[in-house]
Amino acid sequence: MQQMQEIIMNQSASMQDTQKVVEEVIAQIGQIKESTGHLESSRNEVLQAVSELSEIAQGNVDSTKKTYDETEEVVDTFKQVYVSAEQLREIADELVSSIDYFKMQ
């Protein structure tokens, strides 16, 4: 009978040890769950930041394209002015030649 009581006491002690281990595991699972929540929050913040940076980059691309197109228009305008100035110089040279023809000697 005493041997039975010792067995029961040992089993009871083992059960208490097992219960402590289970409680520790549950506490660690809670910590893991909390850490996972923090990581999820951080991940969402990073995703939001990346999304905002992507929008800014797209805006920069659009602005750069617009600036490039406007610069091309200015270049074309300067080319036209250059051609017109060259034509005007040729006309002026012809006028000088024509005036020289009518000069009195």
Secondary structure as UniProt FT lines:
FT   HELIX           2..102
//
